[in-house]
Amino acid sequence: MRDGSALVAMSGGVDSSVAAAMLVRDGLQVIGATMKTFCYSDETGPAQKCCGLEGISDARAVAAALGMPHRVFDLEKEFTDDVIRDFVSEYAAGRTPIPCVRCNSFTKFRDLVRRADELGCDFVATGHYARVSRSEGSATLRRSADAHKDQTYFLWGIPRSVLDRLLLPVGDLEKDRVREVARSLGLVTAEKPESFEICFVPNDDYASVLEDHLGERHPALSPGPIVLEDGAEAGRHDGYARFTVGQRKRLPGGFAEPMFVLEIQPETQTVVIGPRTSLSVCGLTAESANWLTDPPASGERVGVRIRHGAPIVEATLTEVNEVRFSLELRLAQHAVTPGQSAVLYRDDVVLGGGVITRSARV
């Protein structure tokens, strides 16, 4: 298996199914790998989500249809340590995490490479909408050909060394074409709908996950003040972890204009609110940086994406080192949220990214 072999992560969705099919078509020796990331026995929500029980069954069926072996790897402990505990601690600290970034960065890709080494596979592959280009022995991560499906925002934290062995077969395709390929092959996942929920959060109720881990009396889930920018109390909340920057729902009414969450102050259990104009941000700082290229230089103009689905906007780097960067936005952005990712681009190349820790409101 040392000559043209790949271990492909199969979640049981159409994208990873077609990725596996394309590798088989290209003549590689392919093994499918589905990662069991948490216990499903007591949950009613995740069955149809990626990595759920139905996902494992569908991945196994696709592998059989393609004539390739399939393995299930138990990563429950790693996933709990790397993703779920971080999810809980970030909300307790008043931030809004992205579990998919954390999973890709610390659990999925590192274990995929380890398993590939154990099985003697040359490459690892996934169904992400992104591309890897190789030139003169160097690999770079690039945005997907389908701009609407680009998933590089979730991949900035993977180890740079993974790029040398990473295959992303669907990165040059649009979603409609991916489904056409699945239909033509008669794969059971061809019409499977996409899931946008967090895989370990039943019915999208993340507060229940926090209660299970923190307890109902934890300060993050206990009552506290809702205040205006000048400090005047405007109401009470039932736990600051139930709020995120930019949120409008569940806030006091009676104002001349709609109010939004501007800031969460966990040390005093306070939620600060204000009008939409107060959400405008002209700069940010991100930490826990990971670089997929050589770090850019301070003063360089780059593109930055501050949330999944948001446009890439121009910015100027004001500070850069191995673990942190700060930047100024050329055009102010709304609701830059601590805990979310800031991902940097040079044209379509992903330079790296970091976790937003601070923002500078206009």
RAWOLIN-V688095 format. One record per residue. SS is DSSP state (a for helix, b for strand, c for the rest). OMEGA is omega in degrees with one decimal (999 if undefined). D_CENTER is the distance of its C-alpha to the mean C-alpha in Angstrom with 1 decimal. Layout:
ss | omega | d_center
SS | OMEGA | D_CENTER
SS | OMEGA | D_CENTER
This chain:
ss | omega | d_center
c | -177.8 | 31.7
c | -176.4 | 31.5
c | 177.2 | 32.2
c | 179.9 | 29.5
b | -176.6 | 27.3
b | 171.1 | 23.6
b | -174.8 | 21.5
b | 177.1 | 18.9
b | -177.3 | 16.0
c | -178.3 | 17.0
c | -173.0 | 15.0
c | 176.5 | 18.0
c | -175.9 | 16.6
a | -175.8 | 18.5
a | -179.9 | 16.2
a | 176.9 | 16.4
a | 180.0 | 20.0
a | 175.6 | 21.0
a | 178.4 | 19.5
a | -179.4 | 21.7
a | -179.7 | 24.6
a | 177.7 | 24.5
a | 176.1 | 24.7
a | 178.9 | 27.6
a | -177.5 | 29.2
c | 173.2 | 29.1
c | 177.4 | 31.0
c | 169.6 | 28.6
b | -168.3 | 29.1
b | 171.6 | 25.9
b | 176.1 | 24.8
b | -180.0 | 22.0
b | 174.8 | 19.9
b | -175.0 | 18.2
b | 176.2 | 16.5
b | -168.9 | 17.7
c | 175.6 | 15.4
c | -176.6 | 17.4
c | -176.2 | 20.8
c | -168.5 | 21.2
c | -176.3 | 24.9
c | -174.5 | 24.9
c | 177.6 | 22.1
c | -173.1 | 23.0
c | -166.3 | 19.7
a | -170.0 | 17.3
a | -176.5 | 20.0
a | -178.4 | 18.8
c | 177.3 | 15.0
c | 177.6 | 13.3
c | 177.2 | 14.9
c | -177.5 | 17.4
a | 178.3 | 21.2
a | 177.2 | 21.6
a | 178.0 | 18.8
a | -180.0 | 20.7
a | -179.8 | 23.9
a | 178.6 | 22.8
a | 178.9 | 21.4
a | 179.6 | 24.8
a | 178.5 | 26.7
a | 179.5 | 25.1
a | 178.7 | 25.8
a | 179.9 | 29.4
a | -179.0 | 29.8
a | 178.1 | 28.9
c | -177.8 | 31.2
c | 177.8 | 28.7
b | -178.3 | 28.2
b | 179.5 | 25.2
b | 172.6 | 24.1
b | -179.5 | 22.2
b | -178.7 | 20.9
b | 179.6 | 20.7
c | -175.2 | 17.8
a | -178.5 | 18.3
a | -179.3 | 19.5
a | -179.1 | 16.9
a | 178.3 | 14.0
a | -178.3 | 16.1
a | -171.9 | 16.7
a | -168.5 | 13.4
a | -173.9 | 11.0
a | 179.8 | 13.4
a | 176.1 | 15.7
a | 177.7 | 13.3
a | -178.5 | 12.0
a | -176.8 | 15.7
a | 178.7 | 16.9
a | 176.8 | 14.6
a | 178.0 | 15.8
a | 179.0 | 19.3
c | 176.9 | 19.1
c | 179.4 | 18.5
c | -177.8 | 14.9
c | -173.5 | 11.9
c | 173.9 | 8.9
c | -175.6 | 5.2
a | -178.7 | 5.8
a | 176.1 | 3.3
a | -179.1 | 3.4
a | -179.7 | 6.7
a | 179.1 | 7.6
a | -173.3 | 7.3
a | -170.2 | 9.0
a | -173.1 | 11.6
a | -167.2 | 12.3
a | -172.5 | 11.7
a | 179.5 | 12.9
a | 179.6 | 15.5
a | 178.6 | 17.0
a | 178.4 | 17.0
a | 179.5 | 19.1
a | 179.0 | 21.2
a | 178.0 | 22.0
a | 177.8 | 22.8
a | 179.8 | 25.2
a | -177.4 | 26.8
a | 178.6 | 27.4
c | -179.2 | 28.5
c | 179.3 | 26.0
c | -172.0 | 25.8
b | 166.8 | 22.3
b | -176.1 | 18.9
b | 175.2 | 17.2
c | 178.2 | 14.3
c | 179.1 | 14.1
c | 174.6 | 11.3
c | 179.0 | 12.6
b | -178.9 | 13.3
b | 172.4 | 16.5
b | 174.8 | 18.1
b | -177.1 | 21.6
b | 179.7 | 24.2
b | 177.5 | 27.2
c | 175.8 | 29.8
c | -179.8 | 27.9
b | -179.7 | 24.7
b | 177.8 | 21.4
b | 177.1 | 18.9
b | -177.9 | 15.6
b | 179.0 | 16.2
b | 179.9 | 14.8
c | 173.5 | 15.5
c | 177.0 | 18.9
c | -175.1 | 17.7
c | -178.0 | 16.5
c | -177.7 | 15.5
c | -175.6 | 13.1
c | -177.5 | 11.8
c | 179.7 | 8.2
a | 178.0 | 8.9
a | -177.1 | 6.7
a | -171.3 | 3.8
c | -174.2 | 7.1
c | -174.2 | 9.0
c | -178.4 | 9.4
c | 179.0 | 11.0
c | -178.8 | 14.8
a | -178.6 | 16.8
a | -179.6 | 19.3
a | -175.0 | 17.2
a | -178.6 | 17.5
a | -176.5 | 21.2
a | -171.1 | 20.8
b | 174.0 | 17.8
b | -180.0 | 18.7
c | -169.0 | 16.6
a | -175.6 | 19.4
a | -176.4 | 18.0
a | 178.8 | 16.8
a | -176.2 | 20.3
c | 169.5 | 20.6
c | -174.0 | 20.0
a | -179.3 | 18.8
a | 179.3 | 22.4
a | 177.7 | 23.6
a | 178.7 | 21.3
a | 177.7 | 22.8
a | 178.6 | 26.2
a | -179.9 | 25.9
a | 178.4 | 24.9
a | -177.7 | 27.8
a | 179.6 | 30.2
c | 179.9 | 29.5
c | -178.2 | 29.8
c | -176.1 | 26.5
c | -177.6 | 25.9
c | -171.8 | 22.3
c | -177.2 | 23.6
c | -176.6 | 23.5
c | -178.9 | 20.8
c | 177.1 | 18.8
c | 175.0 | 15.0
c | -179.8 | 13.3
c | -179.2 | 10.9
c | 176.2 | 11.3
c | -168.2 | 9.8
c | -176.3 | 11.7
c | -179.8 | 13.7
c | -178.5 | 14.6
a | 174.9 | 17.8
a | 176.6 | 18.6
a | -178.6 | 15.7
c | -174.7 | 17.9
a | -179.8 | 15.8
a | 178.7 | 19.1
a | 175.9 | 20.7
a | 178.6 | 18.3
a | 179.4 | 19.0
a | -179.9 | 22.7
a | -174.9 | 22.8
a | -175.7 | 21.6
a | -172.4 | 23.1
c | -174.6 | 26.1
c | -175.9 | 27.3
c | 178.0 | 29.3
c | -179.6 | 26.6
a | -179.4 | 26.8
a | -178.0 | 23.2
a | -178.4 | 24.6
c | -178.5 | 28.1
c | 178.3 | 29.9
b | -175.3 | 30.0
b | 166.0 | 31.0
b | -174.3 | 29.5
b | 172.8 | 31.1
c | -177.7 | 31.7
c | 179.9 | 31.2
c | 177.6 | 34.8
c | 179.6 | 34.3
c | -178.3 | 36.2
b | -178.6 | 35.1
b | -179.1 | 34.0
b | -179.9 | 33.2
b | 176.0 | 31.5
b | -178.7 | 28.2
c | 177.7 | 27.5
c | -175.7 | 24.7
a | 178.4 | 22.6
a | 178.0 | 19.5
a | -176.5 | 19.9
c | 175.8 | 19.3
c | 179.8 | 16.8
c | -178.0 | 17.8
c | -178.5 | 18.9
c | 178.9 | 19.7
c | -177.0 | 23.1
c | 173.4 | 23.8
c | 176.4 | 25.9
c | 179.4 | 27.4
c | 177.6 | 31.2
c | 176.8 | 33.1
c | 179.3 | 36.4
c | -178.5 | 35.3
c | 178.7 | 36.5
c | -178.5 | 32.9
c | 178.0 | 29.6
c | 179.6 | 27.9
b | 174.7 | 24.2
b | 179.0 | 22.5
b | -172.8 | 22.9
b | 173.6 | 22.2
b | -177.9 | 21.9
b | -173.6 | 24.4
a | -177.2 | 24.0
a | 176.7 | 27.2
a | -179.4 | 29.3
c | -173.7 | 27.1
b | 172.1 | 27.3
b | -178.6 | 25.4
b | -178.5 | 26.5
b | 178.2 | 26.8
b | -179.5 | 28.3
c | -177.0 | 28.7
a | -179.2 | 26.1
a | -179.5 | 27.8
a | 176.2 | 26.8
a | -176.0 | 23.1
b | -177.1 | 23.7
b | -178.5 | 22.3
b | 179.2 | 23.8
b | -178.9 | 21.9
b | 171.8 | 19.2
b | 177.9 | 18.8
b | -179.6 | 15.7
b | -173.3 | 16.1
b | -175.3 | 14.8
b | 173.6 | 14.7
b | -176.5 | 14.2
b | 177.0 | 16.3
c | 170.0 | 16.2
c | 169.2 | 19.6
c | -177.1 | 22.4
c | 175.7 | 21.4
c | -176.2 | 22.6
c | 172.5 | 25.7
c | -176.3 | 26.3
c | -179.4 | 27.7
c | 173.2 | 25.8
b | -177.6 | 24.5
b | 168.1 | 20.9
b | 178.8 | 18.4
b | 173.9 | 15.5
b | -173.3 | 12.6
c | 171.7 | 11.9
c | -179.8 | 9.6
c | -179.9 | 8.1
c | 178.1 | 11.4
c | 177.3 | 13.5
c | 172.1 | 16.1
c | -176.3 | 16.3
b | -177.4 | 19.1
b | 179.6 | 21.6
b | 175.6 | 21.8
b | 179.3 | 24.1
b | 179.2 | 23.1
b | 176.9 | 25.5
b | 178.4 | 24.5
b | 166.6 | 22.8
c | -173.6 | 23.0
c | -172.0 | 21.2
c | -174.8 | 19.1
b | 170.3 | 19.1
b | 174.2 | 19.5
b | -178.8 | 20.9
b | 172.9 | 21.5
b | -179.7 | 23.5
b | 179.0 | 22.4
b | 173.9 | 25.1
b | -178.5 | 24.5
b | 177.9 | 23.5
b | -178.3 | 20.3
b | 169.7 | 19.9
c | 171.0 | 17.8
c | -163.5 | 16.0
c | 174.3 | 14.4
c | -177.7 | 14.4
c | 175.4 | 11.4
c | -176.8 | 9.1
b | 167.5 | 8.4
b | -175.7 | 11.4
b | -174.0 | 11.2
b | -178.1 | 14.7
b | 165.6 | 16.5
b | -168.2 | 20.1
c | -179.8 | 21.0
c | 179.7 | 18.4
b | 176.4 | 17.8
b | 179.3 | 14.7
b | -177.1 | 16.4
b | -179.0 | 13.6
b | 178.6 | 11.9
b | 179.7 | 11.9
b | -178.3 | 11.3
b | 179.2 | 13.6
b | -179.4 | 16.6
b | 174.3 | 19.3
b | 179.1 | 20.2
b | -179.6 | 23.7
b | 179.9 | 24.8
c | 999 | 27.5
